């Protein structure tokens, strides 16, 4: 009788362990079947561009010496994606191609001529692909390009704030 009682306790303990499987999940022993599925992602050629303002200063006097400053563009393109960066002529009156002007904002019609370069004093930066744009290849991370600005010596216009808005475009 004692043996039956011990066997019954062992049986109850085994049932309790089986029912207490991880997470309360049932344990099955009738076999297994499997299926596979694909996990996919398509990376396309893509780019983004961001630009910082180019400020020639807020207290410039007479334009009897060149004024040089620079700013940055950040371009991020998919890895191995070729690109070109172009800069528009800007919104200043009379601007065209790589000939750029800032216009007075205080009601006068004066302008200030300026240039944008790909390197310090090098090739002017325009928007014609293969002619005056800057080429590169994406790495999948941000790449920084410097825009070199220069106001050449010129007749100084009336005191005012002068402005032009440039559009930076990434072609890819």
C-alpha positions, 0 to 999 in steps of 0.5 A, a space after each residue: 500500500 505504501 508503494 501505491 501511495 508513493 507512486 500516486 504522489 510521484 504521478 501527481 507531481 509529474 502531472 503538476 510539473 507538466 501542467 506548469 510548463 513555462 508560460 503555462 503553455 501546453 507541451 505537445 509530443 505528437 511531432 513538429 512541422 516548420 515553415 520559413 518566411 522572408 524578411 526583406 528591405 529595399 534600399 533605394 538611392 536617396 539623399 537629403 541636404 541641409 544648409 547653414 546660413 552664410 553671413 558676411 557680417 552685421 557691421 560691414 563698412 566700406 567695401 574696399 577689401 574683399 570680405 570672405 566667409 564660409 558656411 556648410 552644407 550637409 548631404 546624406 546619400 545612400 551608400 554608393 549613390 553618386 550625387 551632384 550639389 548645385 547652388 542657385 543664382 539666388 534671389 537678389 535682383 540681377 542674379 543669374 548663373 554664378 553672377 550673384 547679388 544681394 538686394 537691399 531690404 530697406 526699400 532701396 534698389 541697391 545691390 551688393 555683388 558676391 561670389 560662392 566658390 567650391 574651394 577657397 578662391 577656386 571654381 565658382 559654384 553654380 547649378 549646372 550639373 557637370 559644369 559648376 556643381 560639386 560631385 560626390 558619392 554617398 556613404 550612408 552618413 552625413 558628408 560636410 561640404 564647405 561653401 566659400 563666400 566672397 564679397 569682392 571690392 566694389 562701390 559701397 551702396 547705401 547703408 541697409 541690410 542686403 540679402 539673397 536666398 540660395 537654393 541648394 539642390 542635391 541631384 542623384 
